[in-house]
Amino acid sequence: MTLWNRLLGNRPRRRHSHVVFEATTTCNHVCPHCYNAWEADETYPRGLLDTKRTCELLGKIIDETRLDLLSFSGGEPMLRKDFFELVDFVAGRGVAINLITNGSLLDRAAIDRIGPATVSLYELPLLGPNADIHDRMSGKQGAFDRVTRAIAELKDAGEDVVCAFVATNWNIDHWKDTAELAFALGTDGIMFNRFNPGGRGLQNLEELQVDPRRLTRALDQAQALTSELNLPISCSIPMQPCLLPHERWPDLDFGFCAAGTKNAYYAVDPLGNMRPCNHSPTILGNLLTSNFWDLVGSDEHKRFLTGHPAFCSGCRLEDECLGGCKAAAQVAFGDINHCDPFLSAYKDQARKLSKNAESD
């Protein structure tokens, strides 16, 4: 071994823990709230690498990032004919897997084929307490029966499952019943996500976006439920504290935009194009021809990270909250410095937080 190689070998390697791999742009559901970037832009590149090239892509990501966790997403990832081969490849590299699926293809045979504990966490939607609501939200008749059966089969197999609830005007009044159903099915946690427009959801913004008053009521219910049922409930889509005071719900887990931080979940599409997150349409470059870290440090990424609404200037949480979701602002208004659609619609109700906490 040369001195140069020995020096490189002793140098600490950079690490990034989590990447979302959008295995396919194809889906068998037609959710009106879908945020996939390609659903809002007909020019977004579509296509699929073959199994060999996809494994090369995944291996390159793992090698360059020393990845801890890879989330399989889509579209519906299980529609890929080589889905199980890809899961086997990633698991064989010692990387934990999070499977984000609508559950339509997740029967007991599929669960057994994946294998016990191969997937660290299964994330499935539960969008209502009955077929009428869930199927309408999924755009697919029979979706409710299939997803509830999948959750039951997963729990019977001893797997960890979280249910994702997307709060819209169509289902917000049924949130409590949905959460109680998730608990009865044995789920290990619930994601309560406000509707965040992008993709197809942008076309349905006015119809689906929930106002702060109704979200407050639902979050009050979530606070009571997580205490009563001892069930973790997280709110990963940014909810601006100027509209929804987080301190009111101390047992809920709130998150802000993680873009550019150690907790960022960079998205990689089926062709290897990398984006700052799975909500953003900004393509930083292609990982088949570029190094992961070069794309992280690219000028395009830096421009994305500088997005900051002028409205938020002076708020003591502006550097943490960042005004909400800049990807949604980008998709809805073509400007990462614009308020995201939720804050934009209700900023007349916002209680800006003074940098002097005692004055609030």
C-alpha positions, 0 to 999 in steps of 0.5 A: 500500500502506498503512503498516499493510500495509507493517508487516505485510509486514515482520513475520516470519511464523510457520512450521511445516514439516510437517502430516499430511493424512489424506485419507480415513478409508476403507481397503482393509486391516484392520490389527490394529495400526491406530492411526487415531483413528476406529477406536476411537471411533464418534463421531469425525466422518467424511466427505469434503470435495469436491475444491474444498473440499479444495483450499481447505483445503490452500491455507489450511494452506499459506498459514498455515504456510508449509509445507515438507512435507505427508504424505498419509495415511489410511486409504488416501489413494489410494482418493480419486477425486481423489487425483491432483488433490490431489497436483497441487495441493500440488506446484503450491504448491511443497510437498514431499510424503510419501505414506504408502500401503499400496501396493495401488493403487501400480502403474506407471501410478499412479507415472507419473501422479504424475510423477517426483520429485513425491513426495519420499518414499514410505512403504510398510509391509513387515510381514514377509518373506513373504505369510503374515506380511505379509498377516496383519498387513495383514488382506488377502490379496495385500497382500504381493505388491502392496506388494513389486511397488510398491516394486520399481516405485518404485525402477525409476522412481528414487523414494525409498522407506522401508519401515515395520515395526511390531513386534508379537508376530506378526512380531517374530521375523521382523524381520531377514529383513524388513529384509534383504528391504527392502534387497534391494528397494532401499529407502532406509531402514527405520522400525522402530516398536514397536506403539503402540496406538490405534484398532483396535490398542487392541482387540488390545493384549494379543495384539500388544504386544512385551515389552522383552526381545524388542524389545532383541533386535530392536534389537540386530539393527537395530544390526548391520544398519544398520552391515552394510548401510549402511541408515538405520533410524529408531525414530520411535515413542517407546521409553522409555530406562528400558526400552530404553537408547538408548546400546546402539544408537548407529547407530539414530535414536530419536525422542521425542514432538514434540507442540507443538515445531517438529517436531510433525506436526499431523494434519488429517482429511478434514473439516479437523479438526486434532489434535496428532498422528495418534495423538491423538483430541483435536480442537483445532478445524476449519481451515475456520473457525479459524486454524492458529496459533489452534489451536496456541495453544488451551487444548485443545492446552495441556492436551494438552501438559501430559500427564506421568506422575507415574512419570517424575518425577525422571528426568533425561530426563523433559522429553525422553522425556515417558514415551513416547506421551501420545496412546496413554495418552489412548486406552488409559486416558483420561488424558494423565498416565497412563503409556503402555501400553508403560511401564505394562505393564513399569514394574516393569522400568524403570531410572529415570535419576537426574538425577545421571548418574554415579550410574546 
